[in-house]
Amino acid sequence: MGGFGAALVLLGVGVLLLGAVYGLAWALAVRPSGAAVDQFLSGHEPVEHAFCRFHVRWYALAMVYLAFEMEMLFMYPWTLVVSAVGTKAVVEMFVFLGVLLVGVVYAWREGALRWD
């Protein structure tokens, strides 16, 4: 049995075990009825529609959050290649961080980071 055969057998065993666990959970699950079925707000009626509008300040805050998430997304692979590439990789990362800093300063100046 080659390397792929062993991997396929292991994958098959994993899928069977996963199916068995899900089937067991489905078989032993408690199925509520009546008011207990409505799980939103502990059974209370919602007071606003699910598509309600958010205040515009949350969108600016979400953009700042996404900017920092993108920073981490690019910094992890960068740490693996910085020693191989050298100074060019360090300069490129500082340019990238500079662009993010300009965005944070702009958001700070516009008041996106205030909570009042």
DSSP file (Angstrom, degrees, kcal/mol; ACC not computed):
  #  RESIDUE AA STRUCTURE BP1 BP2  ACC     N-H-->O    O-->H-N    N-H-->O    O-->H-N    TCO  KAPPA ALPHA  PHI   PSI    X-CA   Y-CA   Z-CA
    1    1 A M              0   0    0      0, 0.0     5,-0.0     0, 0.0     0, 0.0   0.000 360.0 360.0 360.0 123.1    0.0    0.0    0.0
    2    2 A G     >  -     0   0    0      1,-0.1     4,-1.9     4,-0.0     5,-0.2  -0.038 360.0 -89.0 -77.2-176.3    1.6    3.3   -1.1
    3    3 A G  H  > S+     0   0    0      1,-0.2     4,-1.7     2,-0.2     5,-0.1   0.860 127.1  49.6 -63.8 -37.5    1.5    6.6    0.7
    4    4 A F  H  > S+     0   0    0      2,-0.2     4,-2.4     1,-0.2    -1,-0.2   0.865 107.1  55.0 -72.3 -34.7   -1.7    7.7   -1.0
    5    5 A G  H  > S+     0   0    0      2,-0.2     4,-2.3     1,-0.2    -2,-0.2   0.918 109.0  47.1 -63.1 -43.5   -3.5    4.4   -0.2
    6    6 A A  H  X S+     0   0    0     -4,-1.9     4,-2.4     1,-0.2    -1,-0.2   0.888 112.0  50.8 -65.4 -38.3   -2.7    4.9    3.5
    7    7 A A  H  X S+     0   0    0     -4,-1.7     4,-2.5     2,-0.2    -2,-0.2   0.894 110.3  49.4 -66.1 -38.9   -3.9    8.5    3.4
    8    8 A L  H  X S+     0   0    0     -4,-2.4     4,-2.6     2,-0.2    -2,-0.2   0.895 110.7  49.8 -67.1 -39.5   -7.1    7.4    1.7
    9    9 A V  H  X S+     0   0    0     -4,-2.3     4,-2.5     2,-0.2    -2,-0.2   0.931 112.4  47.6 -63.4 -44.4   -7.7    4.7    4.3
   10   10 A L  H  X S+     0   0    0     -4,-2.4     4,-2.3     1,-0.2    -2,-0.2   0.897 111.9  50.3 -63.4 -40.6   -7.1    7.3    7.1
   11   11 A L  H  X S+     0   0    0     -4,-2.5     4,-2.4     2,-0.2    -1,-0.2   0.908 110.8  49.8 -62.6 -42.2   -9.4    9.7    5.4
   12   12 A G  H  X S+     0   0    0     -4,-2.6     4,-2.4     2,-0.2    -2,-0.2   0.908 110.6  48.8 -63.8 -42.6  -12.1    7.1    5.1
   13   13 A V  H  X S+     0   0    0     -4,-2.5     4,-2.6     2,-0.2     5,-0.2   0.908 111.8  50.5 -63.0 -41.1  -11.8    6.1    8.8
   14   14 A G  H  X S+     0   0    0     -4,-2.3     4,-2.4     2,-0.2    -2,-0.2   0.912 110.8  47.9 -63.0 -42.8  -12.1    9.8    9.7
   15   15 A V  H  X S+     0   0    0     -4,-2.4     4,-2.5     2,-0.2    -2,-0.2   0.903 112.5  49.5 -65.5 -40.8  -15.2   10.3    7.6
   16   16 A L  H  X S+     0   0    0     -4,-2.4     4,-2.3     2,-0.2    -2,-0.2   0.918 112.5  47.0 -64.8 -43.2  -16.8    7.2    9.1
   17   17 A L  H  X S+     0   0    0     -4,-2.6     4,-2.4     2,-0.2    -2,-0.2   0.907 112.7  49.6 -64.6 -41.0  -16.0    8.3   12.6
   18   18 A L  H  X S+     0   0    0     -4,-2.4     4,-2.5     1,-0.2    -2,-0.2   0.918 111.7  48.6 -63.6 -43.2  -17.3   11.8   11.9
   19   19 A G  H  X S+     0   0    0     -4,-2.5     4,-2.6     1,-0.2    -2,-0.2   0.885 110.8  51.4 -63.3 -38.0  -20.5   10.4   10.4
   20   20 A A  H  X S+     0   0    0     -4,-2.3     4,-2.4     2,-0.2    -2,-0.2   0.907 110.5  48.0 -65.9 -41.1  -20.9    8.1   13.5
   21   21 A V  H  X S+     0   0    0     -4,-2.4     4,-2.4     2,-0.2    -2,-0.2   0.923 113.9  46.5 -66.3 -43.5  -20.5   11.0   15.9
   22   22 A Y  H  X S+     0   0    0     -4,-2.5     4,-2.3     2,-0.2    -2,-0.2   0.909 113.2  49.5 -64.9 -40.8  -23.0   13.2   14.0
   23   23 A G  H  X S+     0   0    0     -4,-2.6     4,-2.3     2,-0.2    -2,-0.2   0.902 111.4  48.9 -64.2 -40.5  -25.5   10.3   13.7
   24   24 A L  H  X S+     0   0    0     -4,-2.4     4,-2.1     2,-0.2    -2,-0.2   0.905 111.2  49.8 -64.8 -42.0  -25.2    9.6   17.4
   25   25 A A  H  X S+     0   0    0     -4,-2.4     4,-0.7     1,-0.2    -2,-0.2   0.895 112.2  48.2 -64.0 -39.1  -25.7   13.3   18.3
   26   26 A W  H  < S+     0   0    0     -4,-2.3     3,-0.4     1,-0.2    -2,-0.2   0.895 112.4  48.8 -67.2 -39.3  -28.8   13.4   16.0
   27   27 A A  H  < S+     0   0    0     -4,-2.3    -2,-0.2     1,-0.2    -1,-0.2   0.849 117.5  39.8 -70.3 -33.6  -30.2   10.2   17.6
   28   28 A L  H  < S+     0   0    0     -4,-2.1    -1,-0.2    -5,-0.2    -2,-0.2   0.429  88.4 121.6 -95.8   0.7  -29.7   11.4   21.1
   29   29 A A     <  -     0   0    0     -4,-0.7     2,-0.5    -3,-0.4    -3,-0.0  -0.346  63.5-125.4 -69.2 143.0  -30.7   15.0   20.6
   30   30 A V        -     0   0    0     -2,-0.1    -1,-0.1     1,-0.0    -2,-0.1  -0.774  20.5-153.3 -85.6 127.5  -33.6   16.5   22.6
   31   31 A R        -     0   0    0     -2,-0.5     6,-0.1     0, 0.0    -1,-0.0  -0.858  11.6-156.1-108.0 100.9  -36.2   17.9   20.2
   32   32 A P        -     0   0    0      0, 0.0     2,-0.3     0, 0.0     0, 0.0  -0.261   7.6-160.7 -72.1 161.6  -38.1   20.7   22.0
   33   33 A S    >   +     0   0    0      5,-0.0     3,-1.0     4,-0.0     2,-0.2  -0.913  48.4  13.3-136.3 165.0  -41.6   21.8   20.9
   34   34 A G  G >  S-     0   0    0     -2,-0.3     3,-1.3     1,-0.2     4,-0.4  -0.491 125.8  -5.0  75.7-136.2  -43.8   24.8   21.3
   35   35 A A  G >  S+     0   0    0      1,-0.3     3,-0.8    -2,-0.2    -1,-0.2   0.744 126.0  68.5 -68.5 -23.3  -42.3   28.0   22.7
   36   36 A A  G <  S+     0   0    0     -3,-1.0    -1,-0.3     1,-0.2    -2,-0.2   0.691  87.7  67.4 -70.4 -17.0  -38.9   26.4   23.3
   37   37 A V  G <  S+     0   0    0     -3,-1.3     2,-1.3     1,-0.1    -1,-0.2   0.845  83.4  77.7 -70.2 -33.2  -38.4   26.1   19.5
   38   38 A D    <   +     0   0    0     -3,-0.8     5,-0.2    -4,-0.4    -1,-0.1  -0.644  59.1 171.2 -80.1  95.3  -38.2   29.8   19.2
   39   39 A Q    >   +     0   0    0     -2,-1.3     3,-1.3     3,-0.2     2,-0.3   0.646  38.4 108.4 -83.9 -16.0  -34.6   30.3   20.4
   40   40 A F  G >  S-     0   0    0      1,-0.3     3,-1.1     2,-0.2     4,-0.2  -0.470  98.9  -8.7 -69.1 126.9  -34.2   34.0   19.5
   41   41 A L  G >  S-     0   0    0     -2,-0.3     3,-1.7     1,-0.3    -1,-0.3   0.845 125.6 -64.4  55.9  39.4  -34.2   36.2   22.6
   42   42 A S  G <  S-     0   0    0     -3,-1.3    -1,-0.3     1,-0.3    -2,-0.2   0.822 103.7 -46.3  56.5  35.6  -35.2   33.3   24.8
   43   43 A G  G <  S+     0   0    0     -3,-1.1    -1,-0.3     1,-0.3    -2,-0.2   0.347 106.8 129.5  93.4  -6.6  -38.5   32.9   23.1
   44   44 A H    <   -     0   0    0     -3,-1.7    -1,-0.3    -4,-0.2     3,-0.0  -0.438  67.0-100.1 -78.7 155.7  -39.5   36.6   23.1
   45   45 A E        -     0   0    0     -2,-0.1    -1,-0.1    -3,-0.1     2,-0.1  -0.534  43.4-107.0 -71.9 138.7  -40.7   38.4   20.0
   46   46 A P        -     0   0    0      0, 0.0    -1,-0.1     0, 0.0     3,-0.0  -0.392  19.4-151.0 -67.2 145.7  -38.0   40.4   18.3
   47   47 A V  S    S+     0   0    0      1,-0.1     2,-0.3    -2,-0.1    -2,-0.0   0.624  76.8  32.4 -93.6 -14.8  -38.4   44.2   18.7
   48   48 A E  S    S-     0   0    0      4,-0.0    -1,-0.1     2,-0.0     2,-0.1  -0.943  91.1 -93.1-138.8 162.0  -36.6   45.1   15.4
   49   49 A H    >   -     0   0    0     -2,-0.3     3,-1.2     1,-0.1    -2,-0.1  -0.347  32.6-120.0 -72.1 152.8  -36.2   43.6   12.0
   50   50 A A  T 3  S+     0   0    0      1,-0.3    -1,-0.1    -2,-0.1    -2,-0.0   0.758 112.9  55.8 -65.5 -24.3  -33.2   41.4   11.2
   51   51 A F  T 3  S+     0   0    0      2,-0.0    -1,-0.3     0, 0.0    -2,-0.1  -0.094  79.3 149.4 -98.8  35.0  -32.2   43.9    8.5
   52   52 A C    <   -     0   0    0     -3,-1.2     2,-0.3     1,-0.1    -4,-0.0  -0.266  49.3-107.0 -67.1 157.6  -32.1   46.9   10.7
   53   53 A R        -     0   0    0      1,-0.0     2,-0.3     0, 0.0    -1,-0.1  -0.618  26.0-142.7 -89.6 144.7  -29.6   49.6    9.9
   54   54 A F        -     0   0    0     -2,-0.3     2,-0.1     1,-0.1     5,-0.1  -0.684  32.0 -91.9 -99.5 157.3  -26.5   50.3   11.9
   55   55 A H    >   -     0   0    0     -2,-0.3     3,-1.5     1,-0.1     4,-0.5  -0.388  36.6-118.7 -65.7 147.4  -25.0   53.7   12.7
   56   56 A V  T >> S+     0   0    0      1,-0.3     4,-1.2     2,-0.2     3,-0.9   0.737 106.9  71.5 -64.3 -23.7  -22.5   54.8   10.1
   57   57 A R  H 3> S+     0   0    0      1,-0.2     4,-1.8     2,-0.2    -1,-0.3   0.787  89.7  61.9 -65.5 -24.3  -19.7   55.0   12.7
   58   58 A W  H <> S+     0   0    0     -3,-1.5     4,-2.1     1,-0.2    -1,-0.2   0.815  98.2  56.2 -70.6 -28.9  -19.6   51.2   12.9
   59   59 A Y  H <> S+     0   0    0     -3,-0.9     4,-1.9    -4,-0.5    -1,-0.2   0.910 107.5  47.9 -68.8 -41.2  -18.7   50.9    9.2
   60   60 A A  H  X S+     0   0    0     -4,-1.2     4,-1.9     2,-0.2    -2,-0.2   0.910 112.6  49.0 -64.3 -41.4  -15.6   53.1    9.8
   61   61 A L  H  X S+     0   0    0     -4,-1.8     4,-2.3     1,-0.2    -1,-0.2   0.881 109.1  52.8 -65.3 -37.4  -14.6   51.0   12.8
   62   62 A A  H  X S+     0   0    0     -4,-2.1     4,-2.5     1,-0.2    -1,-0.2   0.874 107.1  52.4 -65.5 -36.5  -15.1   47.9   10.8
   63   63 A M  H  X S+     0   0    0     -4,-1.9     4,-2.0     2,-0.2    -2,-0.2   0.889 109.1  49.3 -66.6 -38.9  -12.8   49.2    8.0
   64   64 A V  H  X S+     0   0    0     -4,-1.9     4,-1.9     2,-0.2    -2,-0.2   0.920 111.3  50.3 -64.3 -43.1  -10.1   50.0   10.6
   65   65 A Y  H  X S+     0   0    0     -4,-2.3     4,-2.0     1,-0.2    -2,-0.2   0.924 110.2  49.4 -59.8 -45.5  -10.5   46.5   12.0
   66   66 A L  H  X S+     0   0    0     -4,-2.5     4,-2.5     1,-0.2    -1,-0.2   0.852 106.2  57.2 -64.9 -33.7  -10.1   45.0    8.5
   67   67 A A  H  X S+     0   0    0     -4,-2.0     4,-1.7     1,-0.2    -1,-0.2   0.922 109.4  44.7 -62.1 -42.9   -7.0   47.0    7.9
   68   68 A F  H  X S+     0   0    0     -4,-1.9     4,-1.8     2,-0.2    -2,-0.2   0.830 111.0  53.8 -71.9 -30.4   -5.3   45.5   10.9
   69   69 A E  H  X S+     0   0    0     -4,-2.0     4,-2.1     2,-0.2    -2,-0.2   0.904 108.2  49.9 -67.2 -40.0   -6.5   42.0    9.9
   70   70 A M  H  X S+     0   0    0     -4,-2.5     4,-1.9     1,-0.2    -2,-0.2   0.856 106.0  57.9 -65.4 -33.8   -5.0   42.5    6.5
   71   71 A E  H  X S+     0   0    0     -4,-1.7     4,-1.9     1,-0.2    -1,-0.2   0.946 109.0  43.5 -59.8 -47.9   -1.8   43.6    8.2
   72   72 A M  H  X S+     0   0    0     -4,-1.8     4,-1.7     1,-0.2    -1,-0.2   0.864 109.0  58.3 -66.9 -34.9   -1.6   40.3   10.1
   73   73 A L  H  < S+     0   0    0     -4,-2.1    -1,-0.2     1,-0.2    -2,-0.2   0.868 114.4  37.4 -62.6 -36.1   -2.5   38.3    7.0
   74   74 A F  H  X S+     0   0    0     -4,-1.9     4,-1.1    -3,-0.2    -1,-0.2   0.725 111.6  59.0 -87.7 -23.0    0.5   39.8    5.2
   75   75 A M  H  X S+     0   0    0     -4,-1.9     4,-1.8    -5,-0.2    -2,-0.2   0.848  96.2  60.3 -78.5 -31.8    2.9   39.8    8.1
   76   76 A Y  H  X S+     0   0    0     -4,-1.7     4,-0.7     1,-0.2     3,-0.3   0.956 110.7  38.7 -62.9 -50.7    2.8   36.0    8.8
   77   77 A P  H >> S+     0   0    0      0, 0.0     4,-1.1     0, 0.0     3,-0.8   0.853 111.4  61.8 -67.1 -29.5    4.1   34.9    5.4
   78   78 A W  H 3X S+     0   0    0     -4,-1.1     4,-1.5     1,-0.3     3,-0.4   0.879  96.5  58.4 -61.7 -37.2    6.5   37.9    5.5
   79   79 A T  H 3< S+     0   0    0     -4,-1.8     4,-0.4    -3,-0.3    -1,-0.3   0.782 104.3  52.5 -64.4 -25.0    8.2   36.5    8.6
   80   80 A L  H << S+     0   0    0     -3,-0.8    -1,-0.2    -4,-0.7     4,-0.2   0.799 118.2  33.2 -79.8 -28.9    9.0   33.3    6.7
   81   81 A V  H  X S+     0   0    0     -4,-1.1     4,-2.6    -3,-0.4     5,-0.3   0.486  91.2  91.3-106.9  -3.5   10.7   34.9    3.7
   82   82 A V  H  X S+     0   0    0     -4,-1.5     4,-2.2     1,-0.2     7,-0.2   0.871  88.9  48.7 -64.6 -35.8   12.3   38.0    5.3
   83   83 A S  H  4 S+     0   0    0     -4,-0.4    -1,-0.2     1,-0.2    -2,-0.1   0.848 115.0  45.0 -72.3 -31.5   15.6   36.2    5.9
   84   84 A A  H  4 S+     0   0    0     -4,-0.2    -2,-0.2    -3,-0.2    -1,-0.2   0.871 120.1  38.4 -78.1 -37.1   15.8   34.8    2.4
   85   85 A V  H  < S-     0   0    0     -4,-2.6     3,-0.5     1,-0.2     2,-0.3   0.900  93.4-169.4 -83.1 -42.7   14.9   38.1    0.6
   86   86 A G    >X  -     0   0    0     -4,-2.2     4,-1.3    -5,-0.3     3,-0.6  -0.693  53.5  -1.4  97.3-142.9   16.8   40.5    2.9
   87   87 A T  H 3> S+     0   0    0     -2,-0.3     4,-2.6     1,-0.2     5,-0.2   0.820 124.3  62.6 -62.3 -35.6   16.6   44.3    3.0
   88   88 A K  H 3> S+     0   0    0     -3,-0.5     4,-2.4     1,-0.2    -1,-0.2   0.898 103.4  49.4 -59.1 -41.2   14.1   44.6    0.2
   89   89 A A  H <> S+     0   0    0     -3,-0.6     4,-2.0    -7,-0.2    -1,-0.2   0.881 110.6  50.3 -66.4 -37.9   11.5   42.6    2.2
   90   90 A V  H  X S+     0   0    0     -4,-1.3     4,-2.1     2,-0.2    -2,-0.2   0.920 111.6  47.7 -66.4 -43.2   12.1   44.8    5.3
   91   91 A V  H  X S+     0   0    0     -4,-2.6     4,-2.0     1,-0.2    -2,-0.2   0.918 111.2  50.9 -64.1 -43.2   11.7   48.0    3.2
   92   92 A E  H  X S+     0   0    0     -4,-2.4     4,-2.2    -5,-0.2    -1,-0.2   0.886 109.8  50.4 -62.3 -38.8    8.5   46.7    1.6
   93   93 A M  H  X S+     0   0    0     -4,-2.0     4,-2.8     1,-0.2    -1,-0.2   0.897 109.7  49.9 -68.1 -38.9    7.0   45.8    5.0
   94   94 A F  H  X S+     0   0    0     -4,-2.1     4,-1.9     2,-0.2    -1,-0.2   0.846 109.9  51.1 -69.7 -31.0    7.7   49.3    6.4
   95   95 A V  H  X S+     0   0    0     -4,-2.0     4,-2.1     2,-0.2    -2,-0.2   0.921 111.6  48.4 -65.9 -43.2    6.1   50.9    3.3
   96   96 A F  H  X S+     0   0    0     -4,-2.2     4,-2.0     1,-0.2    -2,-0.2   0.924 112.3  47.6 -61.8 -45.3    3.1   48.7    3.9
   97   97 A L  H  X S+     0   0    0     -4,-2.8     4,-2.3     1,-0.2    -1,-0.2   0.840 108.9  55.9 -65.5 -32.4    3.0   49.6    7.6
   98   98 A G  H  X S+     0   0    0     -4,-1.9     4,-2.2     2,-0.2    -1,-0.2   0.904 106.1  49.8 -64.8 -41.1    3.3   53.3    6.6
   99   99 A V  H  X S+     0   0    0     -4,-2.1     4,-1.8     1,-0.2    -2,-0.2   0.913 112.0  48.4 -63.4 -41.7    0.3   53.1    4.4
  100  100 A L  H  X S+     0   0    0     -4,-2.0     4,-2.2     1,-0.2    -2,-0.2   0.887 109.0  53.6 -64.8 -38.1   -1.7   51.5    7.3
  101  101 A L  H  X S+     0   0    0     -4,-2.3     4,-2.6     1,-0.2    -2,-0.2   0.888 106.1  52.5 -63.9 -38.8   -0.4   54.2    9.6
  102  102 A V  H  X S+     0   0    0     -4,-2.2     4,-2.2     1,-0.2    -1,-0.2   0.910 109.9  49.7 -62.1 -40.8   -1.7   56.8    7.2
  103  103 A G  H  X S+     0   0    0     -4,-1.8     4,-2.4     2,-0.2    -2,-0.2   0.886 111.2  48.0 -64.5 -39.3   -5.1   55.1    7.3
  104  104 A V  H  X S+     0   0    0     -4,-2.2     4,-2.6     2,-0.2    -2,-0.2   0.906 111.4  50.1 -69.2 -40.9   -5.2   54.9   11.1
  105  105 A V  H  X S+     0   0    0     -4,-2.6     4,-2.6     2,-0.2    -2,-0.2   0.910 111.7  49.0 -63.0 -41.0   -4.2   58.6   11.4
  106  106 A Y  H  X S+     0   0    0     -4,-2.2     4,-2.2     2,-0.2    -2,-0.2   0.928 112.4  47.3 -63.0 -45.0   -7.0   59.5    8.9
  107  107 A A  H  X>S+     0   0    0     -4,-2.4     5,-2.7     1,-0.2     4,-0.6   0.887 112.9  49.7 -64.1 -38.1   -9.5   57.4   10.9
  108  108 A W  H ><5S+     0   0    0     -4,-2.6     3,-0.7     1,-0.2    -2,-0.2   0.913 111.1  48.8 -65.0 -43.1   -8.4   59.0   14.1
  109  109 A R  H 3<5S+     0   0    0     -4,-2.6    -2,-0.2     1,-0.2    -1,-0.2   0.854 110.8  50.4 -65.9 -34.9   -8.7   62.5   12.6
  110  110 A E  H 3<5S-     0   0    0     -4,-2.2    -1,-0.2    -5,-0.2    -2,-0.2   0.572 117.1-113.9 -80.8  -8.0  -12.2   61.8   11.3
  111  111 A G  T X<5S+     0   0    0     -3,-0.7     3,-1.1    -4,-0.6    -3,-0.2   0.676  72.6 136.4  87.6  17.9  -13.3   60.5   14.7
  112  112 A A  T 3 <S+     0   0    0     -5,-2.7    -4,-0.2     1,-0.2    -5,-0.1   0.701  72.0  53.7 -71.1 -17.3  -13.8   56.8   13.8
  113  113 A L  T 3  S+     0   0    0     -6,-0.5    -1,-0.2    -5,-0.1     2,-0.2   0.390  85.7 103.2 -98.7   3.0  -12.1   55.7   16.9
  114  114 A R    <   -     0   0    0     -3,-1.1     0, 0.0     1,-0.1     0, 0.0  -0.608  55.5-158.0 -85.1 147.5  -14.2   57.7   19.3
  115  115 A W              0   0    0     -2,-0.2    -1,-0.1     1,-0.1    -3,-0.0   0.269 360.0 360.0-107.4   9.6  -16.9   55.9   21.3
  116  116 A D              0   0    0      0, 0.0    -1,-0.1     0, 0.0    -2,-0.0   0.461 360.0 360.0-100.3 360.0  -19.1   58.9   22.1
